[in-house]
């Protein structure tokens, strides 16, 4: 299932098994329920808040063995800083989002949206192209979006606000030679 599975979901399910074996069935079930069963069909990160809350319950439970509590704390750290746990990999796409609907008088804020996945040839062995590591964080300005993106991958593509129909290369390796290089605004 891929890199994220190996650093987050698989260890979480292993922790759930250990908790069940240690007679903490309720905590184990909570962790199992927080990991979606269909991760092999295009995982997302929508389950992170629930998973984090369940891991905090394990950490805060004084009846749980200290080693299991430390394992839960490490998994919280993975959720909080996935790029450090996984290393730079995959591809990031940053896209300017606008609400275009003539019936909406106030379309709401425009923003940049990010998508980090294992696509375009930078995958772990056995990982498919559609593996999603993180999806849909929102940024007000391009510099914040690029900082987020470059922390996760050397392969970064951008559709900026001033030219949303064109994909630009903003990565730091030479693979982007076929796309125009993003000239960042000052």
N, C-alpha and C positions, 0 to 999 in steps of 0.2 A: 504494500500500500504506500510505501514511500517514506521519505525522510521525516516528515512531521509525525507520521504514525509511529515511527521508531523512537522519537524523543518525547512524545506526549501521550497519545491514545493507548498504545500498547503498554507502556509502563503503568498507566492509570488502571487498565484492566487487570494487570498483574497485581497491583496494590489492592484492588478490590478482591481478588482471589485470596490474598494473604489476610485481609481483614475478615473475610468470611471464615477462613480456617481458624482465626483467633476469636471466633464467636462475636464478631461485630457485624452481623448480617445486615442490619439497617444501614450502616455506613457503606458497606459493600454494595448494597443494592442502589443506594443513592449515586455512587460513583458510576456503576454500570449503566444506570439510566441516563446519566449525563453525557455518555459517549454514544453518539448516534450509531445505530446498527448499519446504516447504509453509507458509511464513509467510502466504500469502494466505488460508489456511483457518483463521484464528484463531491468530495468533502468540502465543507465550508468551515468557517470559524464561528458560526452563530451559537454554538454550544459552549463557547469559552466562558461566558459569565456564570452559567449554571455550574459548569465543571469547577470553576474557581471557588464558587460558594461551597460546593460539596467537599472540596479539598480542605478548605478552611475549617469545616466541621470536624474533619479528621484531626487536623493540627490542634484544634481547641479541645478535643476530647481527652481528658486526663486518664480515662480508662484504657486508652490505646497505647500500646508499647511505644517507647521512645523512638525506636528505629523506624517504625511505620509512620510515625508523625513526621520524622525527618524526611522520609520519602515523599510524603504529601507536600511538605514545604518546598522540596526541590521541584516538584511538578508545578506548584504555584509560580515559582521563579521561571520555569519554562514558558508558562502562559504569559507572564509579564514581560518576558524578553525572548521571544521566539527566535529572532535572528542570531543571538548569541548561541542558543542551543543547537541551531541547525547549521550555522555558518552561511556565508553568502552563496546562493545557488539560485537556479531557476531564472525566471524572467519577471520583471515588474512592468506593468502598463499603468500609466497615469493619464487620465482623461478629464477634460473640462466638461462639466455637466451643467446643462441649462434646461430649464423647464420650458418647453415650447408648446404652448397650448393657448390659442387665441381666446378661449373662454375664461382663462385664469387672469384676473386683473393684476394680482400680486403673486407672481410665480414662486416667491420665496428666494432664499439665497442661492446664488450660483456657487459652485465649488469644484475643486479637483477631487477625483475619486481614484483610489489605488486598487490594484489587483496583483497579488504575488502568487505565481504558480510555477509548476515544474515544466512549463512549456518551452518549446523551441530548442530542444536538444540538450538542455542542461539539467538532466534528470539523474536521480539516483538509479542504480540498477534495479530493474523490475518496476519502475514507477512509470505510470502512463502520463501523457501530455496534459490531461485535464485535472491533475492533482492540484488542488487549491491549498495554499499555505495560509494566506490571509486575504480577506476580501472586503472591499468597500470602506476603508477608512476615508474620511473626508478632510480636506485641507482648504483653507481660505486662499492661500497663495502658493504659487509654484515652488518657491524655494523650500518651503516646509515639505511639500510632496516629494521633491527630489531628494531631500535629506532622508526621508523615510525610505524611499525606493533604493537609494544607493547603499544604505545600511544592509539591505537584504540581497542585493544582486549586482553584478557588474553589467548585466543586460537590462537596460532601462529604455522604454519607449514612451514618448509623450505626445499627446494631442493637446497643444496649448490653447488657451482662451483666444489668442489673437489669430489662430489658424486651426480651428478644431477639426477640419476635414483632412488635415495632413498629419501623418505620423512622423515624428522626429526621433533620432537616436540621441540618447542622453547617457549612455553607458560609458564605462571606462575601459573597455577592451576594443579590439579592432573589428569585432564581428558586425558592427553596425555600418560598415562602409557602403551598403546599398541604400541607406536611408539618409536624408539630409540631417546634418548635425544640428542639434538644438543650440541656438545662440541665446543664452539666458539673458533676460532683461536685467538691467542694473538697478 
